[in-house]
Amino acid sequence: MSVLHKKSARLRDEERARLIWLLSTDKAVTSALLGKLTLAERYDEGTLADDLAEVEILVSHLPPPDLADALEALPYAPAPRCGAGARR
């Protein structure tokens, strides 16, 4: 029974790592999920659709604690300041 549990944990680790990799390295996937996809990022909509489908599958397979771990592992990029009045 413990062998099955270890395999399941290893599979979750692999899925979590794949999700982190997709969300942190593929700007088009991230932009599409945020609803900010630019024309330049739509260069290969077939690949983008496949990547988005993979993200959906990975999210559906991961239990909430593993999904939370994956999201917390993503790199943080602070939003740029907007407008001239931002620095006072």
trRosetta pair geometry for C-beta under 8 A, 3 or more apart (Angstrom, degrees):
i j d omega theta_ij theta_ji phi_ij phi_ji
1 4 5.9 -54 -161 33 40 111
1 5 6.6 39 146 -18 69 106
2 5 5.3 -51 -148 37 41 115
2 6 6.2 43 153 -21 70 102
3 6 5.8 -52 -147 36 31 110
3 7 6.4 32 153 -19 64 105
4 7 5.7 -54 -148 36 31 112
4 8 6.3 32 153 -20 64 107
5 8 5.7 -56 -149 37 30 112
5 9 6.4 30 153 -18 65 105
6 9 5.6 -53 -146 37 32 110
6 10 6.2 33 153 -20 65 106
7 10 5.6 -54 -146 37 31 112
7 11 6.3 33 153 -20 65 105
8 11 5.7 -51 -146 35 31 112
8 12 6.5 32 153 -17 63 104
9 12 5.7 -52 -149 37 32 112
9 13 6.4 37 150 -22 64 104
10 13 5.5 -50 -149 34 33 115
10 14 6.5 33 152 -19 64 104
11 14 5.7 -53 -149 36 33 111
11 15 6.3 30 154 -16 66 106
12 15 5.7 -55 -143 40 32 109
12 16 6.1 34 156 -21 66 107
12 61 7.9 -162 -109 134 70 100
12 62 6.5 112 -147 -120 89 77
12 63 7.5 -20 -130 16 134 93
12 66 5.3 -97 -179 -118 116 158
13 16 5.8 -55 -145 37 27 111
13 17 6.3 27 155 -18 63 108
14 17 5.8 -55 -147 38 29 111
14 18 6.3 30 154 -19 64 107
15 18 5.7 -53 -146 36 32 112
15 19 6.4 33 154 -20 65 105
15 58 5.1 172 -174 -142 96 91
15 61 5.6 -99 -162 94 161 130
15 62 5.9 -167 116 -69 125 98
15 66 7.8 48 86 149 106 138
16 19 5.8 -54 -149 36 30 112
16 20 6.4 31 153 -18 64 106
16 62 6.3 106 -79 -113 81 134
16 66 5.3 -112 -81 179 123 102
16 67 8.0 -139 -112 -83 92 34
16 69 6.3 -4 -154 91 140 111
16 70 4.7 -142 -155 -77 84 108
16 73 8.0 83 163 23 103 148
17 20 5.7 -53 -147 37 31 112
17 21 6.3 33 153 -21 64 107
18 21 5.6 -54 -147 36 31 113
18 22 6.4 30 155 -18 65 105
18 54 7.6 -95 148 159 121 117
18 58 6.1 -145 91 -107 108 143
19 22 5.9 -53 -146 36 30 109
19 23 6.2 17 161 -9 65 112
19 55 6.6 103 -130 -132 83 69
19 58 4.4 178 -75 140 106 145
19 59 7.0 120 -123 -63 136 67
19 62 7.1 -45 -21 -30 157 147
19 67 8.0 -61 124 -124 168 65
19 70 4.9 7 93 -164 125 147
20 23 6.2 -65 -144 45 26 103
20 24 5.8 4 166 -3 66 120
20 70 5.3 -137 -61 -154 88 84
20 73 5.2 -33 -117 97 133 124
20 74 6.5 -155 -139 -78 80 69
21 24 6.4 -70 -136 46 21 97
21 25 5.7 -15 179 10 64 122
22 25 6.9 -72 -124 47 14 88
22 26 5.5 -26 -167 21 58 124
22 29 5.7 -58 165 99 91 171
22 51 6.2 168 -151 -169 118 100
22 54 6.7 -169 -97 100 158 116
22 55 5.7 -155 119 -81 148 96
22 58 7.6 159 24 20 143 157
23 26 7.3 -43 -89 47 13 87
23 29 6.6 -110 -101 107 46 122
23 30 5.9 97 -159 -81 63 96
23 33 7.9 -22 -122 17 94 157
23 55 7.2 104 -64 -121 89 122
23 70 7.8 103 24 157 142 103
23 74 5.7 -59 114 -107 123 122
24 74 5.6 -169 -75 -138 101 77
24 75 5.7 98 -137 9 115 99
26 29 4.0 50 105 9 116 114
26 30 6.7 154 93 -11 65 85
26 51 6.0 -131 154 -175 167 153
27 30 5.7 -58 -148 42 36 110
27 31 5.9 36 155 -20 70 109
27 41 6.6 -114 110 -116 94 123
28 31 5.7 -53 -141 39 29 111
28 32 6.1 32 157 -22 64 107
28 37 6.7 50 -157 -130 70 98
28 41 4.1 167 -109 -174 88 104
28 42 7.6 153 -143 -69 119 36
28 43 8.0 -103 -92 30 147 86
28 48 5.3 -92 138 -108 128 112
28 51 7.6 88 90 67 104 150
29 32 5.9 -56 -148 35 27 110
29 33 6.4 25 155 -17 63 107
29 48 6.9 -172 -78 -145 65 76
29 51 5.0 -99 -86 131 119 127
29 52 6.3 -178 -132 -75 85 70
29 55 6.3 144 -170 -44 124 143
30 33 5.8 -57 -149 37 30 110
30 34 6.3 16 157 -7 65 111
31 34 5.9 -66 -146 46 29 103
31 36 4.8 -98 -158 84 80 79
31 37 4.6 120 125 -90 106 55
31 38 6.7 -57 178 0 155 76
31 41 5.4 17 64 136 151 175
32 35 7.6 37 -177 -74 30 27
32 37 4.7 35 -86 -67 65 122
32 41 7.5 -154 -48 131 87 130
32 48 6.3 136 -49 -178 154 117
32 52 6.0 -77 108 -85 145 126
33 52 7.5 176 -65 -123 85 97
33 55 7.3 -91 -75 131 128 162
37 41 5.2 -128 -160 83 76 126
37 42 6.2 84 157 -61 115 93
38 41 4.8 94 55 6 77 102
38 42 7.4 -138 97 -10 45 88
39 42 5.7 -58 -155 28 36 114
40 43 6.7 -5 175 -43 45 102
41 48 7.7 97 150 -97 84 140
42 45 5.7 10 -170 -71 81 93
42 48 7.1 -60 -129 -6 51 161
44 47 4.2 19 126 25 118 115
44 48 6.2 144 94 -19 68 89
45 48 5.3 -54 -141 42 37 116
45 49 6.0 43 157 -25 69 103
46 49 5.8 -52 -148 33 27 110
46 50 6.6 27 152 -17 61 105
47 50 5.6 -55 -150 37 34 113
47 51 6.2 32 153 -18 67 106
48 51 5.7 -55 -146 38 31 110
48 52 6.2 30 156 -18 65 107
49 52 5.8 -54 -144 38 29 110
49 53 6.3 32 154 -20 63 106
50 53 5.7 -56 -149 36 30 112
50 54 6.4 31 151 -20 64 104
51 54 5.6 -52 -149 34 33 113
51 55 6.5 37 151 -20 65 101
52 55 5.6 -47 -149 33 35 114
52 56 6.5 38 151 -20 64 103
53 56 5.6 -51 -151 34 34 114
53 57 6.5 33 151 -19 65 104
54 57 5.7 -53 -148 36 34 110
54 58 6.2 33 154 -18 67 106
55 58 5.8 -56 -146 38 30 110
55 59 6.2 29 156 -19 65 108
56 59 5.9 -56 -147 37 28 110
56 60 6.3 24 156 -17 63 109
57 60 5.8 -59 -148 38 30 109
57 61 6.3 25 155 -19 65 110
58 61 5.8 -60 -148 36 30 109
58 62 6.3 22 160 -19 66 110
59 62 6.2 -59 -142 33 28 105
59 67 6.4 66 -143 -120 70 122
62 66 4.3 -127 -169 93 103 115
62 67 4.5 135 110 -61 123 83
62 70 6.8 -17 -173 -8 170 138
63 66 5.2 84 57 15 73 105
63 67 7.0 -142 96 -8 32 93
64 67 5.5 -58 -140 38 32 113
64 68 6.2 35 160 -21 67 104
65 68 5.6 -52 -148 35 31 113
65 69 6.5 36 151 -21 63 103
66 69 5.5 -48 -149 33 35 115
66 70 6.5 38 151 -21 65 102
67 70 5.6 -51 -150 33 33 113
67 71 6.5 28 154 -15 65 105
68 71 5.9 -57 -147 39 32 107
68 72 6.2 29 156 -17 66 109
69 72 5.8 -59 -145 40 28 109
69 73 6.3 29 155 -24 63 110
70 73 5.8 -60 -151 32 29 113
70 74 7.4 45 149 -39 59 90
71 74 5.9 -33 -163 -1 40 115
81 86 3.9 138 171 155 117 156
81 87 7.0 75 142 -46 161 82
82 86 6.0 138 65 -66 41 132
83 86 5.3 131 72 -34 79 94
84 87 8.0 -68 174 35 44 87
85 88 6.4 1 -174 -46 68 115
